[in-house]
C-alpha cells in the first residue's frame, strides 16, 4: 500500500501537467487539427494513444476515424480531462494502457511515462 501511495505521488505532477496542457488547448487548435488531411506522425500517434486509453478499437484510431472524435471540441477536451483523472486514480484497464504503450512504442517513443 505504501508503494502504491508513492507511485500515486509520483504521478500527481504528471497528471497536473497533463490537465494544464489539455486546458490550454483552444478551439482554434482543434479546428486546425481537424483540417489536417495527414497530420505530422507525432500528432497522429498521440491521438491514437489517447483513443487507445479511452478504449476505442484499433480501427477507430486511424486518422480518418479519429477526426470524428475531434468534431465536438468541448466534448473532446472534457473526455481528455476525464481520461487523465481516471488514469491518475488507477481506473484505466491494463489492456488500454498496454494498447497505448504499443502505439507509442511503434512510433519510436519511450513509454516510461505511461503507467507501468
C-alpha positions in Angstrom: 0.0 0.0 0.0 2.9 2.4 0.7 4.4 1.7 -2.7 1.0 2.4 -4.3 0.9 5.8 -2.5 4.5 6.6 -3.5 3.6 5.8 -7.1 0.5 7.9 -7.0 2.5 10.8 -5.5 4.9 10.5 -8.5 2.1 10.6 -10.9 0.4 13.6 -9.4 2.7 16.2 -11.0 2.4 14.4 -14.4 -1.4 14.4 -14.1 -1.4 18.1 -13.1 0.8 19.0 -16.0 -1.4 17.0 -18.4 -4.5 18.7 -17.2 -2.9 22.1 -17.6 -1.8 21.2 -21.1 -5.3 20.0 -22.0 -6.9 23.0 -20.5 -4.7 25.3 -22.7 -6.0 23.7 -25.9 -8.1 26.3 -27.7 -11.0 25.7 -30.2 -8.9 27.1 -33.0 -6.2 24.5 -32.3 -8.7 21.7 -32.7 -10.1 23.3 -35.9 -6.6 23.4 -37.4 -6.0 19.8 -36.3 -9.3 18.6 -37.8 -8.4 20.3 -41.1 -5.3 18.2 -41.5 -5.6 15.6 -44.2 -2.5 13.9 -42.9 -1.1 15.4 -39.7 2.5 15.0 -38.6 3.2 11.5 -37.5 3.7 12.6 -33.9 0.2 14.2 -33.8 -1.4 11.1 -35.3 0.3 8.8 -32.8 -0.6 10.9 -29.8 -4.3 11.0 -30.9 -4.1 7.2 -31.4 -2.6 6.6 -28.0 -5.3 8.8 -26.3 -8.0 7.0 -28.1 -6.5 3.7 -27.0 -6.6 4.9 -23.4 -10.2 5.8 -23.9 -10.9 2.3 -25.1 -11.5 2.9 -28.8 -11.0 -0.1 -31.0 -7.9 -0.1 -33.3 -10.0 0.7 -36.5 -11.3 3.9 -34.9 -7.8 5.1 -34.1 -6.9 5.7 -37.7 -6.7 9.4 -38.5 -9.8 9.5 -40.7 -11.9 8.0 -37.9 -10.0 9.8 -35.1 -11.1 13.1 -36.7 -14.6 12.2 -35.7 -13.6 12.3 -32.0 -12.4 15.9 -32.6 -15.6 17.1 -34.2 -17.1 18.4 -30.9 -14.0 20.2 -29.4 -15.5 20.8 -26.0 -16.6 17.2 -25.7 -13.2 16.0 -26.8 -11.4 18.3 -24.2 -13.7 17.1 -21.4 -13.1 13.5 -22.4 -9.3 14.1 -22.2 -9.7 15.6 -18.8 -11.7 12.6 -17.6 -9.2 10.2 -19.1 -6.3 11.9 -17.3 -8.2 11.8 -14.0 -9.2 8.2 -14.5 -5.5 7.2 -15.2 -4.4 9.1 -12.1 -7.0 7.3 -10.0 -5.9 3.9 -11.4 -9.2 3.3 -13.2 -7.9 2.6 -16.6 -7.9 -1.1 -17.7 -4.4 -2.6 -18.1 -5.4 -3.6 -21.7 -5.9 0.1 -22.6 -2.6 1.1 -21.1 -0.9 -1.7 -23.0 -2.6 -0.6 -26.2 -1.4 3.0 -25.7 2.1 1.7 -24.9 2.1 -0.3 -28.2 1.1 2.8 -30.1 3.9 4.9 -28.6 6.5 2.2 -29.0 5.5 1.6 -32.6 6.1 5.3 -33.2 9.6 5.0 -31.6 8.7 6.8 -28.3 9.9 5.7 -24.9 6.9 4.8 -22.8 8.4 5.4 -19.4 5.7 7.9 -18.5 2.8 5.6 -19.5 1.5 4.0 -16.3 3.5 0.9 -15.5 
